[in-house]
Amino acid sequence: MQIRSRVLAIGALGLSAVGFVAVQPREAADVAATAPLLTPLYAPAAEEVESHVVRSGQTLSQVFQEAALGRELATLLLAVREHIDPRRVMPNTAVLVRRWAEDGAPRSVDLTLNADTTVRLRRESVGWYGEMVVTPVEVDTLFLAGRLERGSSLYQSIVGHPELDIPRRDRDRIAYDLADIYGWTLNFISDMRPGDTFRVVYQREARPDGTTRRGRVLAAEIVNAGTPMSAVFFDPRGTGGDYYDTEGRSLRLTFRRYPVQFARIT
């Protein structure tokens, strides 16, 4: 009788376990369907941001004073001097001041020297600490191809390319680079004709805002009057490299066929 009771007990436990597993998903689904929704909470910003610009004839000290940083002036300038001479800060330099929203106390100051370099000043318990921040870049490769229409130039075809999603300045750079690469073999003013085509592979170091730090044409082909003219970048010694055709001949000849700076001429 004891053995039988144990078997019955084990069987009862097994049935209850199976019953529990079968019921649990339905209960969870019912709870999720009837659970109340939380009201969205909007927290105020922890900091406030204000921007200033160094005007022509203005010193960095004057900008700091205008930004109500006069009490911090000595330690701010000391932190700046660890990286640059405050007297050499150029006009139009952006100065970004972040303050704690609670009491308006300055938290950090950014001096954007150029698109690639920022001096970041942070307030700490013993004063201000400065560091040089370099804008991160991402290397990517672009491919563009086009055809010259009547009344258009190579420059206009590149700058107005409908599928090229890069800033205008970088489009200009590609056009200027092509003019330099083909300056010994092709005259972009007199040689290019409607119906000529071009293909370009362009590698660049792109900043987060989409602009380019550095870029290079890796390969290009211009079909001029039915004749393909290729250019391939090659740098075997790591000394700067140059451009060659598909037969390995340098594109830099004795005389340039395009001796003037690339112009926007149709």
C-alpha positions as CSV (number, residue, x, y, z in Angstrom):
1,M,0.0,0.0,0.0
2,Q,2.8,2.4,0.7
3,I,4.4,1.8,-2.8
4,R,1.0,2.3,-4.5
5,S,0.4,5.6,-2.6
6,R,3.8,6.9,-3.6
7,V,3.0,6.1,-7.3
8,L,-0.3,7.8,-7.0
9,A,1.4,10.9,-5.4
10,I,4.0,11.1,-8.2
11,G,1.2,10.8,-10.8
12,A,-0.7,13.6,-9.2
13,L,2.3,15.8,-9.2
14,G,2.9,15.1,-12.9
15,L,-0.7,16.0,-13.8
16,S,-0.6,19.2,-11.8
17,A,2.7,20.2,-13.4
18,V,1.3,19.5,-16.9
19,G,-1.9,21.4,-16.0
20,F,0.2,24.4,-14.8
21,V,2.3,24.6,-18.0
22,A,-0.8,24.5,-20.2
23,V,-2.6,27.3,-18.2
24,Q,0.4,29.7,-17.8
25,P,0.5,31.2,-21.3
26,R,-3.2,32.0,-21.3
27,E,-2.9,33.7,-18.0
28,A,0.2,35.7,-19.1
29,A,-1.6,36.8,-22.3
30,D,-4.7,37.9,-20.4
31,V,-2.6,39.9,-18.0
32,A,-0.7,41.6,-20.8
33,A,-4.0,42.5,-22.6
34,T,-5.5,44.0,-19.5
35,A,-2.4,45.7,-18.0
36,P,-2.7,49.5,-17.6
37,L,-0.5,51.8,-19.8
38,L,1.9,54.1,-18.1
39,T,1.6,57.8,-18.7
40,P,4.6,59.3,-20.6
41,L,7.0,61.2,-18.4
42,Y,8.9,64.2,-19.8
43,A,12.0,65.1,-17.8
44,P,13.5,68.6,-18.3
45,A,16.9,68.8,-20.0
46,A,19.8,68.5,-17.5
47,E,21.9,71.1,-19.4
48,E,21.5,74.3,-21.4
49,V,23.6,75.0,-24.5
50,E,24.6,78.4,-25.8
51,S,26.8,79.3,-28.8
52,H,29.2,82.2,-29.4
53,V,31.5,83.1,-32.2
54,V,34.8,84.9,-32.1
55,R,34.4,88.1,-34.1
56,S,37.1,89.8,-36.1
57,G,39.3,91.9,-33.7
58,Q,37.9,90.0,-30.7
59,T,40.0,88.0,-28.2
60,L,39.1,84.7,-26.7
61,S,39.1,86.4,-23.3
62,Q,36.4,88.8,-24.4
63,V,34.3,86.0,-25.7
64,F,34.5,84.2,-22.4
65,Q,33.5,87.4,-20.6
66,E,30.5,87.9,-22.9
67,A,29.5,84.3,-22.0
68,A,29.5,85.2,-18.3
69,L,32.6,83.2,-17.7
70,G,34.6,86.0,-16.2
71,R,35.1,84.3,-12.8
72,E,36.5,81.3,-14.6
73,L,38.6,83.3,-17.0
74,A,42.1,82.6,-15.5
75,T,41.7,78.8,-15.2
76,L,39.9,78.6,-18.6
77,L,42.7,80.3,-20.4
78,L,45.3,78.2,-18.6
79,A,43.5,75.0,-19.8
80,V,43.4,76.4,-23.3
81,R,47.1,77.2,-23.3
82,E,47.9,73.5,-22.8
83,H,46.8,72.9,-26.4
84,I,46.8,76.2,-28.3
85,D,47.8,79.8,-27.9
86,P,44.6,81.7,-27.1
87,R,45.9,84.7,-29.0
88,R,46.0,82.6,-32.2
89,V,42.3,81.7,-32.1
90,M,40.9,82.8,-35.5
91,P,37.8,84.8,-36.2
92,N,34.6,82.8,-36.7
93,T,35.8,80.1,-34.3
94,A,32.7,78.6,-32.6
95,V,32.5,78.6,-28.8
96,L,29.9,76.3,-27.4
97,V,29.1,76.7,-23.6
98,R,27.1,74.0,-21.7
99,R,25.6,74.9,-18.4
100,W,23.7,72.9,-15.8
101,A,20.0,73.8,-16.1
102,E,19.5,73.7,-12.3
103,D,21.8,76.6,-11.4
104,G,23.4,77.8,-14.6
105,A,26.9,76.8,-13.6
106,P,29.2,76.2,-16.6
107,R,29.8,72.5,-17.3
108,S,32.0,72.5,-20.4
109,V,33.3,74.7,-23.2
110,D,34.1,73.6,-26.7
111,L,36.3,75.6,-29.1
112,T,35.8,74.3,-32.6
113,L,39.1,75.3,-34.3
114,N,38.1,73.6,-37.6
115,A,36.0,70.7,-38.9
116,D,38.5,68.2,-37.5
117,T,39.7,69.6,-34.3
118,T,38.0,70.8,-31.1
119,V,39.5,71.9,-27.8
120,R,37.1,70.6,-25.1
121,L,37.3,72.2,-21.6
122,R,35.6,70.4,-18.7
123,R,35.0,71.8,-15.3
124,E,36.3,69.6,-12.5
125,S,36.6,70.0,-8.7
126,V,40.0,71.7,-8.9
127,G,39.5,73.8,-12.0
128,W,39.2,73.3,-15.7
129,Y,40.7,70.4,-17.7
130,G,41.3,70.6,-21.5
131,E,41.7,68.0,-24.1
132,M,42.1,68.0,-27.9
133,V,39.2,66.1,-29.6
134,V,39.6,64.9,-33.2
135,T,36.4,64.4,-35.2
136,P,35.9,60.7,-35.9
137,V,35.7,59.7,-39.6
138,E,34.5,56.6,-41.5
139,V,36.2,55.4,-44.6
140,D,33.7,54.7,-47.5
141,T,33.9,54.3,-51.2
142,L,31.6,56.1,-53.7
143,F,30.9,55.2,-57.3
144,L,29.4,57.6,-59.8
145,A,28.9,57.5,-63.5
146,G,27.3,60.0,-65.9
147,R,27.0,61.3,-69.4
148,L,27.6,64.8,-70.7
149,E,24.5,66.4,-72.2
150,R,24.4,69.2,-74.7
151,G,25.4,72.5,-73.1
152,S,26.9,70.8,-70.1
153,S,30.4,70.3,-68.8
154,L,32.1,67.6,-66.8
155,Y,32.0,69.9,-63.8
156,Q,28.3,70.5,-64.1
157,S,27.6,66.8,-64.6
158,I,29.4,65.9,-61.4
159,V,28.0,68.8,-59.3
160,G,24.5,68.2,-60.5
161,H,24.7,64.4,-60.3
162,P,21.2,63.3,-59.0
163,E,22.4,60.2,-57.2
164,L,25.5,61.6,-55.5
165,D,24.5,62.2,-51.9
166,I,27.5,64.3,-50.7
167,P,27.9,68.0,-50.0
168,R,28.6,70.5,-52.8
169,R,32.2,71.1,-51.7
170,D,33.0,67.4,-52.0
171,R,31.5,67.3,-55.5
172,D,33.7,70.2,-56.5
173,R,36.7,68.3,-55.1
174,I,36.0,65.3,-57.3
175,A,35.7,67.5,-60.4
176,Y,39.0,69.3,-59.6
177,D,40.8,66.0,-58.9
178,L,39.7,64.6,-62.3
179,A,40.9,67.8,-64.0
180,D,44.3,67.4,-62.3
181,I,44.5,63.6,-63.1
182,Y,43.7,64.1,-66.8
183,G,45.5,67.4,-67.2
184,W,48.2,65.9,-69.4
185,T,46.0,63.8,-71.7
186,L,42.7,65.7,-72.0
187,N,41.6,69.3,-72.3
188,F,38.2,69.6,-70.5
189,I,37.4,72.8,-72.4
190,S,38.0,71.8,-76.0
191,D,38.0,68.0,-76.0
192,M,34.8,67.1,-74.1
193,R,31.7,66.6,-76.2
194,P,28.0,65.8,-75.6
195,G,27.7,62.0,-75.3
196,D,31.0,61.6,-73.6
197,T,30.7,59.4,-70.4
198,F,32.6,59.2,-67.2
199,R,33.0,56.7,-64.3
200,V,34.7,57.4,-61.0
201,V,35.6,55.3,-57.9
202,Y,36.2,57.8,-55.0
203,Q,37.4,56.9,-51.5
204,R,36.9,59.4,-48.7
205,E,37.1,59.8,-45.0
206,A,33.7,61.1,-44.0
207,R,32.9,63.0,-40.9
208,P,29.6,62.5,-39.0
209,D,28.0,65.5,-40.8
210,G,28.7,63.9,-44.2
211,T,31.6,66.2,-45.2
212,T,35.0,64.8,-46.2
213,R,38.3,65.1,-44.4
214,R,40.3,63.6,-47.1
215,G,39.4,61.9,-50.4
216,R,41.1,60.3,-53.4
217,V,40.0,59.1,-56.8
218,L,41.0,55.4,-56.8
219,A,40.1,54.8,-60.4
220,A,38.4,56.7,-63.3
221,E,37.5,56.3,-66.9
222,I,36.4,59.0,-69.3
223,V,35.2,57.9,-72.8
224,N,36.0,60.8,-75.1
225,A,34.7,60.6,-78.7
226,G,34.5,56.9,-78.3
227,T,38.0,56.5,-76.9
228,P,38.2,55.2,-73.3
229,M,40.9,56.9,-71.1
230,S,41.5,55.1,-67.8
231,A,43.3,56.3,-64.7
232,V,44.2,54.0,-61.8
233,F,45.9,55.2,-58.6
234,F,49.0,53.2,-57.6
235,D,51.4,53.8,-54.7
236,P,53.8,50.8,-54.4
237,R,56.2,52.6,-52.0
238,G,53.8,54.5,-49.9
239,T,55.3,57.9,-50.9
240,G,52.3,59.5,-52.4
241,G,51.5,57.5,-55.5
242,D,50.4,58.6,-58.9
243,Y,48.0,57.7,-61.7
244,Y,48.6,55.3,-64.6
245,D,46.6,53.9,-67.4
246,T,45.7,50.2,-67.7
247,E,49.0,49.5,-69.5
248,G,51.0,50.9,-66.6
249,R,52.0,54.1,-68.3
250,S,52.1,57.3,-66.2
251,L,49.5,59.9,-67.1
252,R,51.9,62.7,-66.2
253,L,53.5,63.7,-69.5
254,T,55.9,66.5,-70.3
255,F,53.3,69.1,-71.1
256,R,49.8,69.6,-69.7
257,R,47.0,69.8,-72.1
258,Y,45.0,71.6,-69.5
259,P,47.5,74.2,-68.1
260,V,45.0,76.5,-66.3
261,Q,43.0,75.8,-63.1
262,F,39.8,73.9,-63.8
263,A,37.0,76.3,-64.6
264,R,33.3,76.0,-64.9
265,I,33.1,76.3,-68.6
266,T,30.7,74.5,-70.9
